[in-house]
Amino acid sequence: MLGSVSSAVKGDLWSECPLGKTGKRLVIGLVAISMLADLVVFLGGEEREVALAERLFGLALAAVVALFVWRPTLAALGLLVLLPLSELAGSDVMLRLTLPIVVGLVVATCGRAFIGIFLAVALAWYVGMEVFSPEPNLLTIVFTLVVGTCSALLGAAARRARTREVELSQTIAQQEATIAQVRQLEQERIADELHDGIARQLTTIAIQVKVLGRTDDPALRGVSQQAIADSSARALADVRRVLQLGGGHDQESVSLEDWNAT
């Protein structure tokens, strides 16, 4: 019992709900715009004196956010690693501004157990940084928490939409597979019936051929010839249906009228 619960929690901890194509493009676009804006500011000479550690931290943060496109859980772990490093790099303000927005990505893509751990750690870090800052601002804390909550709600909505999309695709695929299987079984059943019908018609033809070889009575021969013609026509029709079921119908095959004419 405990083993099954532990396996379930472990599976939910590392499970992922990948972003769709639109979400991936949006994340990559936002990261690209952020890096481009930072480059423009740097080339403009306004932040030439920014410390190398702070600039490298900004690049690392952008890379971690972009990683949500491919490995969401690894990206979230990267964010947790950046939490204690932000103060050393002098970029804690940057991370405090980015973290509430990125919470939406974590909620949208990571496992539920991991989301709980991430939110607990991130909230504890953020509140600790604000409370122990030289000038704590309650309004800033409340505003950031509101932004983080909204971001989490948007992430949850995106997750539900993505889950429904995946479930719908799986349902459609299962239905198509079921329909194909039923169609195949029905074709096989019809083919078996047609094979039995062809065998009966050929047996009838063989019997009537023997009758023709043993009698000179014109009336009896006429009956046998008609029976052979009818059985041949039915056999030919069944053969055509078998070919159609197997996808091998030949448009140049002999018609029933040609067969009867012979």
N, C-alpha and C positions, 0 to 999 in steps of 0.2 A: 504493500500500500504506500509506504513512505517512498519507496523507490520510484513508483509510478508518478507520484506527486512531484518528486524531485526532477524526474525526466521532463514532466510537463512544464515546470517552472523554467528549467534550463532551456527547453526548446523555445518558450515564449520570450526568454531573455535575449536570445540571439536571432530570433525570427525578424524578418524584414518585410516591409511593404514598399517595394521600389516605386519611385516616381514614374508617372507616365511621360510620354514624349513632350507634352506641353510643359509639364513641371520641370523636366530636365532642361529644356531650352530656356525657361524663365530663370532658373538658378544660374546657369552658365552666363546668360545675358546680364544679370545683376552683378555677378562677380566681375565680368569683363568691364562693365561700366564703372564699377568701383575702382578697379585697378587703373583704368584709363583716366579717371578723374584725379586719382592720386598722382599719376604721372604728369598730368597737365599742371597740377599745383607745384610739383617738384621742379619742372622745367621753367615754370614762371618765376622761380626764385624766392617764393614766399616761405618755403619750408626747407631751405638748403641746410639749415643748422640742426634739423631733426636728427637725433641720435641714430646710429646704425642699428642698435638693438631694437629700437622702436620701429624702424622701417622694416626690418626683417620679421618682426612680430606681425606687422600688418600683412606682409606677404604670406606668412604661415597661416594666419587667420583666413585669408582669402582662399588659400589652397584647401584648407579644411572644409570650408563651406562648399567649395566646388566638389569635394569628395562625396558629398551627399548624392550626387548624380549616380555614382557607381557603387559605393560601399557606405550606406547610411550609418550603420552601427560603428564602423571604424571612424567615420567622420565625427560622430558624437563623442567617441572616446578621445579623439584628438582635441575636441573642445574642452573636455574635462582636464586634459593634460595642460592646456593653455591657461586654465584658471590661475594656478599658482605662479605661472611664468609671467603673467601679465604685469604684476607689480614689479618684478625684477627688471622687466623691459621698459617700465614706465608707461605701459599701454593699458592700464586697468580701466581708464575712462573709455577707451576705444572698445574694449570687450564688454563693458557695462552697457554701452549703447547698442552693440551688435547682438548680444546674447538674447534679449527679449524677442527679437525678430527671428533668430535662428531656432528658438524653442518650437516654432511652428513646424519647421523641417523635421525636428526630432520626433514630435508627436505624429507627424504624417508618415514617417518611414520606419521607425524602429519598433522593436517588440515592446509589448505593454509593460512587462516587468522592467525592462531596461529604461523605459520612459519614466517610470516611478523613481528609479534610482537617480537618473539624470536630473529630474526636476528637484529632487530633495537636495542633491549636492549643489546644483546651480543656485537654488534659492538660498541655501545656507551661506554660500560664498558671497552672493550679492548683498544680502542683508548684513553680513559681517563687514564687508567692505564699506557699506554706507554708514553703519553704526559707528565703526571705529575710525571713520575719516575725520580729519581736523574740523570740517564744517559740515556735519550731517544735515541733509535737507529732506524733511519729511515729504514735501510736495513732490520732489524728484523720485523718491522711493515709491510713492503711491502711483505716480504717472507711469513709471517703468513697470510696476506690477500690472497695471491695467493694460499696457501695451503687450506684455508677456502673455496675459490671459487671453486677450483677443487673438494673438498669434497662435496660441495653443488651440483655441476654438476653431480657427480657420484650418489649422493642420488636421484636427480631428475630422472636420467636414471633408477635407480633401482625401483623407484616409478612407472614410466611409464611401465616398464616390469611387475611389480607385478599387476598393474591395468589391463593390457592386459591379463595377465594370469587369473585373476579373471573373467573378462568379457567373455573370451573364455570358461571358465568352466560353467558360467551361461548360455551362448548361447547353449552350448552342452546339458546342462541339460534341457533347454527349448525345444530344438529340439527333444530330446528323449521323453519328456513328450507329445509333440504334436504328434509325431509318434505313441506313445502308445495309445493316445486318438483316433487318426484316425483309428488305427487298431481295437480298441475296437468298435468304431461306425460301421466300416465295418463288423465286425463279428456279431454284433447285427442285422444289416440289412440283412445279408445273412441268419442268424438264423431265422429271421421273415419270409423271403421268403420260407425257407425250411419248417417251421411250416405250412405255408399256403399250400405248396405242399403236405405235409403229410396229412393234413386235406382233400384235394381234392381226394387223392388216397384212403383214408379210406371211403369217401363218395361213390366213384365209386365202391369199394368192397362191401359196404352195399347194393347198388342198384342191383349189379349183383347177390348177394346172394338171394335177393328177387325174381329176375328173375328165378333163378334156382329152387326156391321153387314153382313157379307158372307155369312151363312149363315142358313138357315131350319131346319136340322136340329135337332130338339129335343134329341137326345143331345149334339151338339156344343155347342149353346148352354148346356146344363146344365153341361157341363165348364168352359166359359169363365166362366160366372157364378160357379161355385164357386172357380175360380182367382182371379177378381176379388175375391171375398169374403175368401179366404185372404190374398192379397197386401195388401188394404186393412187387414186386422187386424194383419198383421205390420208394415206401415208405420206404423199408428197406435201400436203398441207401441214401435217405434223412436223415434217423435216424442216420446212420453212420457219415454223414457229420456234423450233429448237435453235435454228441458226440465228433468228432474231434475238432470242434470249441470251445467246452467247456472243452477240455483237458481230457475228460473221455472216449476216444476211447478204446475199449476192444478188444484185439487181439484174444480172444477166442470166439468172437461173431459169430453167424451163417453166413456163406458165402452165396452169392447170388446163387451159384450153388446148395448148400444144400437146400436153400429155394425152388428153382425151382424143385429140385428133389422130394420135398414133395408134 
